[in-house]
Amino acid sequence: MRKTFAHKHWIMVLGLYVVLALISLHQPLFKIATHMTGAQATDYYFFHWNYWWIRHALTHGLSIYETNYVFFPFVSSTVYHAMAAFWYPVWAFIEPLAGTFTAFGVIFTAAMTLCGVSFYALLRREGVSRGLALVGGAMLELAPLMFSAIYWSMTSLIAWFWLPLALITWGELARSRTWLRTVLWASLLGVTLWAMMITDMQYPIYLAFLIVPYGVWTLVRYSSPVRQIGAGIIALGIAVFLLYLGGTLPAILAADQTGFSPTPPERAVAIDFPLGFVWHTTGGNVSLGAVVLPLVLTALMVWIRMRRRRGANMTAPAWLWGAVLIAPLVLSAGASITLGSTEILMPYRAFHALFGGLFRYPERLSAVIVIAGGLFALKVLSKALADQRGLRQIVALILFFIVIADSRMFASVPIQPQPTRYALYEQMGREPYEYTVIEVPTGASSGEGIVGIPEYSALEFYGIIHGKRMINGHLSRVDVGHYWWIRTDDAMMAWLGQRRFLESAAVAHQLRERVFGYPIGYVVIHTQLIDPYAPTLTEITSFLNTQTDALCPPIVEADLIAYRTQWHPDGCGMRTPPESVSGVYVIDVGSLDDMRYWMRVSDDQPSMIYPPELVFDLRVRWMGDQARLAVDLPPGVYTMTLRAQAFEQPRVLSLRHLGEKSLLGTITIAPGALTDYMIEMVGGSLTLDLISDGTQSPADVGLGDDTRELSIMLDSITFTRR
């Protein structure tokens, strides 16, 4: 009967923490399940790519510990990047069936539940009452750090259950009475340490704050120090052996760290002092919330009173966890704190130097603070209320709802739309060729720097669809030289990232060289990341449209403009406008599709077709004194119809083929209203120059301060086959 009750009890505990996780994740999980827009609770998708890379490497005979699939052409070590390989089997099983976002939803739910259950189990083992232990589990499951990690999709930072599990395992090991039982628990601890380290190599640092003092206490408390020390050596040996067997340890030893840039201690991300220690702050850095420290201080006062009344009858672990709490609490404040106008240097500086500047997020010690503080406070309260069951249950219930309220769990994790799924990337994934994809705007990042904005790096997500090498991406710890060169040093990559002005000769040379050298399969422009009404997008497309020896005519899909390259084995397509009805081809000037046709005139006169703009309800473009249009039409005789309007006064528009002196004809465009103007021509692959007889700026005629030189406004260009 007791065994059955115990099973039911643990099922109820598990169910409670599952419910807390599902409520916390209700928005993203609901939208994943219903395939609605906005189904992912992140800004970045690096860990999605991580798991794709593990699978790709394993199935293609590559090492998972180095890659040139981001930051191409450099080969970067991923051994110090948080690959979070522990979660890979979950992702690998679910992703083919339901997609990567569903897989992450399952991982998030599992991690939150495990955090709650494992800490509950540790608290129960340490003598905390059931009700108060439930509170402790909720404190870890709903900690601000958990929500922050889920927001960023950082599956390496949601596995805090390893810390309670390691403490439970060591406790059982220390209490073992036989060598056989000790070795079994030591083996389990070794596997736990290994799994913890393949989740993130920094977990041993966090665990050390807890398990080292706990281990010292067990050596004193239990009469088997030799057995404990031997078991600890066995556990470490098993963990090291598994790390070696899996290739992690050899990769660490072989990794070149010379290019790593340690973070200065002043830039380390800490808990904001003092508000972050006593309140659940939103945005910015991780906080402790409004429960942990007030609860610890309350327990401290209760403990002092108990000491006076009852004497030194508290168990050693309560003292232990109170003492353990001090170090992570002090270190989590970072390099310095400010009291009034006085800056006080903190011990974190020495801790930072101890790890060579690679431990740059002292805010993550908040998980250690929750565990140590929870153990101390809840053990004290359990002891103080040991003889008052009713009051203890009321206190536990009140604390439980305070934890829930402080967590903001009903607000759920912030969500944003999923990345758009493009058929073009699916097609790339089916292509059997090895090549590089250039994503525009170019950008990349690590924990030490960022080129461009985060959204540029997040284009790495599309790598899990097309499976090709790319420049854009993010690796946490990597030689910054592997991507910093694209910031301003490289004419082509910096210009495509809008960080350097166009140097046409240099960019054209680099483009041709890389298309056939890397090789490059596609150049893909994400127009949603570039202001369509600014000159940049028109400059990029008009320049790339002229590089016909390197690039094919572009493909437009939704908000993508993609250029297949001349290297590509499948060849080029045509630059044919959409056919509205049979034999009628329409360029909707001002739409995204019209970017395919406008070409750069010359370096001296780069582009005199201005960015699209809204005039009343129409998207149109203004010409300067000359524009160049490229189009591929089936053979035949066509009537070219321009729906146009001149600026302020009539303009004579001359049309001729590129390289020919003779004119196709001239049209006089009147001001006042959009009107259709027609001219006859023969189809084929055409490059047409449209030349106006003059321009005038709005500023010259008293229409604001617009100094653009305008001649003719174009709304559409239609080719009708006769």
ROMARLO-790174 format. One record per residue (C-alpha): residue in three letters; z negated, x, y negated. Coordinates in steps of 0.05 Angstrom, whole numbers, plus 5000, padded with zeros to 4 digits. Layout:
ALAZXY ...
//
This chain:
MET500050005000 ARG498150564951 LYS504650934967 THR508750304954 PHE505150204888 ALA506450924869 HIS513950834882 LYS514150204841 HIS510250544786 TRP515351114781 ILE521150624783 MET518050254725 VAL516950904686 LEU524151114699 GLY526650424677 LEU522650454613 TYR525651124592 VAL532650894612 VAL531750284567 LEU529450734509 ALA535551174518 LEU540350584521 ILE537450274458 SER537850934422 LEU545151004442 HIS547050264439 GLN552650334387 PRO556650904419 LEU555450654490 PHE557749954473 LYS563950194439 ILE565550674496 ALA564750104546 THR569249634506 HIS574350164487 MET573550004413 THR575050464356 GLY569150884336 ALA566351044404 GLN563451744396 ALA556951934364 THR559152614339 ASP562752994286 TYR564953554332 TYR568053584401 PHE566754304421 PHE562854144484 HIS568453684508 TRP572954284504 ASN567754724539 TYR567854284601 TRP575454244600 TRP575555004597 ILE570855084656 ARG575354624697 HIS581754954673 ALA579055654687 LEU576555464757 THR583155124776 HIS587555674748 GLY583856284773 LEU581256484704 SER574356714683 ILE570056184649 TYR566656734610 GLU572556944567 THR578256564535 ASN584156624489 TYR585355864489 VAL582055834421 PHE582456384368 PHE589056604399 PRO591457164404 PHE584457454412 VAL580557434478 SER573457204462 SER567357224505 THR564256544519 VAL558156824555 TYR553856764492 HIS556956104473 ALA552955504496 MET557555264551 ALA551954814579 ALA555054894649 PHE549254514681 TRP552353864658 TYR559454044680 PRO559053694749 VAL557153034715 TRP563053104666 ALA567853334720 PHE566252724763 ILE566552194709 GLU571952454661 PRO577852334708 LEU575351634722 ALA573151384654 GLY574651914602 THR570752464568 PHE567052004520 THR564251584576 ALA562252224612 PHE558452454550 GLY555151774544 VAL552451844615 ILE550152564600 PHE546552344537 THR543051764574 ALA541052204632 ALA538352754587 MET534052284545 THR531351954607 LEU529652614641 CYS526052854579 GLY521652244579 VAL520252234654 SER518952984660 PHE514053014602 TYR510652384628 ALA509852734696 LEU506953354664 LEU502052954623 ARG499752564684 ARG498853214722 GLU494553474665 GLY489952874669 VAL492752434613 SER492151694624 ARG498351294643 GLY498950934577 LEU498151554534 ALA502851944581 LEU508151414568 VAL507151544494 GLY508152294505 GLY514552184544 ALA517351754489 MET515452284437 LEU519852804472 GLU525452324490 LEU525952044419 ALA524552694382 PRO528852814320 LEU531753434353 MET534553004409 PHE538152544361 SER540853134323 ALA543553464386 ILE546852814408 TYR549852724340 TRP553253404346 SER554953294420 MET550953914436 THR549453814510 SER545854484509 LEU540354204465 ILE538753564501 ALA535753874563 TRP528553974540 PHE526253684606 TRP526854394635 LEU520454594598 PRO515854064629 LEU519254154697 ALA518054914695 LEU510754804676 ILE509754294733 THR513054764783 TRP508755354761 GLY502554924764 GLU504054724836 LEU505655444853 ALA498955684825 ARG495055154863 SER498355314930 ARG493655554984 THR498655875032 TRP504156385023 LEU509255915054 ARG507855365004 THR507555874948 VAL514456154967 LEU517455454969 TRP514955294899 ALA517055984875 SER524055854902 LEU524255184866 LEU521955524802 GLY527356044809 VAL532755514816 THR529755144756 LEU530055774713 TRP537255894734 ALA539355184719 MET535755224652 MET539355864633 ILE546255604650 THR544655014604 ASP543155494547 MET541056224548 GLN535856094494 TYR531455634536 PRO527356214564 ILE525156364493 TYR522555664484 LEU519355654553 ALA515756314541 PHE511455994487 LEU508755504540 ILE509055834608 VAL506356524589 PRO499556274564 TYR499455744618 GLY500956274671 VAL495356724644 TRP490556134647 THR492455974719 LEU491256704738 VAL484256644711 ARG483055934737 TYR485456014809 SER483156534857 SER490056784879 PRO492757244824 VAL496557694872 ARG499957094903 GLN501756814835 ILE504457474810 GLY508557564873 ALA511156854868 GLY513056964796 ILE517057584816 ILE520457184871 ALA522256634822 LEU525157124772 GLY528957484827 ILE532056834852 ALA534056644780 VAL537157324768 PHE540757314835 LEU543756634821 LEU545856864751 TYR549257464783 LEU552357054839 GLY555256564789 GLY558057114746 THR553756984685 LEU549657624689 PRO555658084700 ALA559157754642 ILE553057854597 LEU552658584615 ALA560158684604 ALA560458294538 ASP561958694475 GLN557158484420 THR559658974368 GLY563258434328 PHE557457934329 SER554557804260 PRO546957684261 THR544557144214 PRO540057394158 PRO533057094166 GLU533856734099 ARG539656334128 ALA536156124192 VAL535655374198 ALA528255174195 ILE524154544190 ASP523554364116 PHE516654524090 PRO512554114079 LEU516053434086 GLY519553594151 PHE512953714186 VAL509953034169 TRP515952564162 HIS522252364198 THR527352614149 THR534652394156 GLY540552854146 GLY540253604139 ASN535353984181 VAL531253744241 SER524253484226 LEU518053374268 GLY517352644249 ALA511252284225 VAL507552254292 VAL506452954321 LEU502153314269 PRO498152704247 LEU496652574321 VAL494653294332 LEU490053294270 THR486852644292 ALA485652934362 LEU482753564331 MET477653154293 VAL475952764355 TRP475353404395 ILE470653714343 ARG466253104345 MET466253114421 ARG464253844420 ARG458253674377 ARG456053084418 ARG457553304489 GLY457854054486 ALA463254494514 ASN465554034569 MET472954004552 THR477654294603 ALA480954944587 PRO488054674583 ALA486354264521 TRP484154904486 LEU490355244514 TRP495454744487 GLY491954724419 ALA492555484416 VAL499755484441 LEU501655004385 ILE500155504330 ALA505656014341 PRO511755544345 LEU508855144287 VAL508555754242 LEU515256034265 SER518955374256 ALA517955414181 GLY523055984178 ALA523156614137 SER518956364079 ILE515555754050 THR514255573977 LEU507555343951 GLY508255143879 SER512155723849 THR509756233901 GLU514256433958 ILE510456644020 LEU513957074073 MET512956814143 PRO512257154212 TYR519056874232 ARG522257494201 ALA519257944255 PHE521157434309 HIS528257424280 ALA528758174283 LEU526058194355 PHE532357824379 GLY537258204335 GLY538457614289 LEU541557184344 PHE535756684343 ARG537756314281 TYR535055604291 PRO527455614287 GLU527854854276 ARG529154804351 LEU522055024364 SER520354304346 ALA521154124420 VAL515854644438 ILE511354354384 VAL512253644412 ILE510453874482 ALA504554314463 GLY501953824411 GLY502853234458 LEU499053584513 PHE493353764467 ALA492753104430 LEU493752634490 LYS489053034535 VAL483652994481 LEU484652244470 SER484652114545 LYS478152474552 ALA475052134491 LEU477051444516 ALA475851574589 ASP470251054593 GLN473750534548 ARG479850294587 GLY481249704542 LEU480950104478 ARG485150654511 GLN490650164528 ILE490549874458 VAL491050574427 ALA496750754475 LEU500550114457 ILE499750234382 LEU501950964388 PHE507950764431 PHE510550284378 ILE509150794323 VAL513351304360 ILE518950804368 ALA518650614294 ASP518651334272 SER524551514316 ARG529251024281 MET531950874351 PHE534250174333 ALA538950474282 SER542350834340 VAL546051494334 PRO551251514278 ILE558251414303 GLN565251554278 PRO572151384305 GLN574551734366 PRO580052244354 THR586751894355 ARG590451944422 TYR597552174410 ALA603252114460 LEU605752784436 TYR599553144463 GLU600152774529 GLN607353014533 MET605153734518 GLY600153684575 ARG605653504623 GLU610054084602 PRO609654664652 TYR610555204599 GLU605355694572 TYR605355704496 THR601055654434 VAL600155044390 ILE599055164316 GLU594754594288 VAL595354484213 PRO590954544172 THR588855194205 GLY581455314210 ALA576155584257 SER568755704260 SER562756004294 GLY555255984281 GLU556356534230 GLY561956254187 ILE567255734178 VAL574455774156 GLY576755134124 ILE572454514137 PRO569154274202 GLU574753774215 TYR579754344221 SER575654674276 ALA574654004310 LEU582153974324 GLU580154394384 PHE578953714417 TYR586353634427 GLY586354254471 ILE583253844527 ILE589453394525 HIS595153884516 GLY591754464553 LYS595355004513 ARG592855594472 MET591155474400 ILE588355804337 ASN583555264314 GLY576855204348 HIS569455384350 LEU565355864391 SER558055944374 ARG557256694382 VAL563657074375 ASP566557654336 VAL568157324269 GLY574257784264 HIS577457354317 TYR578456794267 TRP576457054198 TRP583357374190 ILE586456684181 ARG582056534121 THR585956894066 ASP588457534098 ASP594457244135 ALA600056964093 MET602256434143 MET595556204171 ALA592056194104 TRP597755804071 LEU597755294128 GLY590255214116 GLN591255114041 ARG587355744023 ARG593156163996 PHE599456033956 LEU606056033994 GLU609556713999 SER615956454028 ALA619057104053 ALA612657344087 VAL611256664118 ALA618356584143 HIS618257274175 GLN611457154208 LEU613656464233 ARG619956734267 GLU616157324297 ARG610556894325 VAL614956324350 PHE618356804398 GLY612657304406 TYR606456874421 PRO610456434436 ILE609255804395 GLY611255154426 TYR609454674370 VAL606954674299 VAL603054024289 ILE601053774220 HIS595153294217 THR596952934153 GLN590452544151 LEU587053204133 ILE591853334075 ASP592352904013 PRO599252574018 TYR599452463943 ALA598253203928 PRO603853723927 THR601154093988 LEU603953654044 THR610853614011 GLU610854364002 ILE608954494075 THR614054014104 SER619754194057 PHE618754934073 LEU618254834148 ASN624354374147 THR628454964122 GLN626255444177 THR631755214224 ASP632255884259 ALA624955804282 LEU623555054283 CYS626854424307 PRO627253794265 PRO620353474263 ILE617652894303 VAL613352374269 GLU608051994308 ALA602851594270 ASP599752094222 LEU602552714258 ILE608653114237 ALA610253584295 TYR615454134297 ARG617854364366 THR620155084360 GLN626855404376 TRP623355794432 HIS621655154469 PRO625655104534 ASP626854354524 GLY630854474461 CYS631154084396 GLY631953364378 MET635853064321 ARG633752904250 THR636452194253 PRO633151654211 PRO630551024245 GLU636050514261 SER633949854230 VAL639949484260 SER646049744297 GLY649450274255 VAL644450244197 TYR639850844188 VAL634250784136 ILE629951324103 ASP623950964074 VAL622551444016 GLY615151534004 SER613251394077 LEU610751934124 ASP617351924161 ASP621252154100 MET617752824104 ARG622752994159 TYR628653014112 TRP626853374048 MET628254124047 ARG626354684002 VAL631754843951 SER630255573938 ASP624456043923 ASP625855993849 GLN626455233853 PRO622055093914 SER621954333914 MET623853843861 ILE622253233902 TYR615153033882 PRO609652773928 PRO609852023942 GLU606251553895 LEU604850823889 VAL608750453835 PHE606249743836 ASP606649583911 LEU612050083927 ARG611350793955 VAL616651203921 ARG618451913902 TRP620852213836 MET626252743835 GLY626453333788 ASP633253623771 GLN635053763845 ALA633053553915 ARG635753733983 LEU636353244040 ALA637853394114 VAL639852854163 ASP643452794230 LEU648052184236 PRO652551984294 PRO660052104281 GLY663351594235 VAL664551404163 TYR658351184125 THR656350844061 MET650351194032 THR646050713991 LEU640750983945 ARG635650483918 ALA633950843854 GLN631950813781 ALA632551333726 PHE626751553682 GLU627351303610 GLN634851413603 PRO641151393647 ARG642152003692 VAL648352243727 LEU646752413799 SER651752883834 LEU652052953910 ARG655053523949 HIS654453864017 LEU650254494019 GLY654655104009 GLU660554703983 LYS662654693911 SER666554053913 LEU662553413900 LEU662052823947 GLY661652403884 THR657352223825 ILE653051613809 THR650251403742 ILE643151163753 ALA640450673702 PRO633150613680 GLY629249963679 ALA629349713751 LEU630849943821 THR638149833837 ASP642649993896 TYR647850543885 MET653150723938 ILE657551303958 GLU662151434017 MET661452024066 VAL662852254137 GLY657052294187 GLY654652884228 SER649353404214 LEU648853374138 THR645053764086 LEU646053434019 ASP644253683950 LEU642353133900 ILE643153423829 SER641053063765 ASP644153223697 GLY637253273664 THR629753133666 GLN624252913620 SER616652903626 PRO612352293614 ALA608252703565 ASP614452813521 VAL615252063511 GLY607951913499 LEU606151673569 GLY599652053581 ASP599052783598 ASP603652793658 THR607953423649 ARG612353333711 GLU619853383696 LEU622652723723 SER629652473730 ILE630551933784 MET625751513826 LEU627951383898 ASP625450803940 SER630050844000 ILE636451174026 THR640650784075 PHE646651024115 THR651050444140 ARG656650614189 ARG663150264174 
//
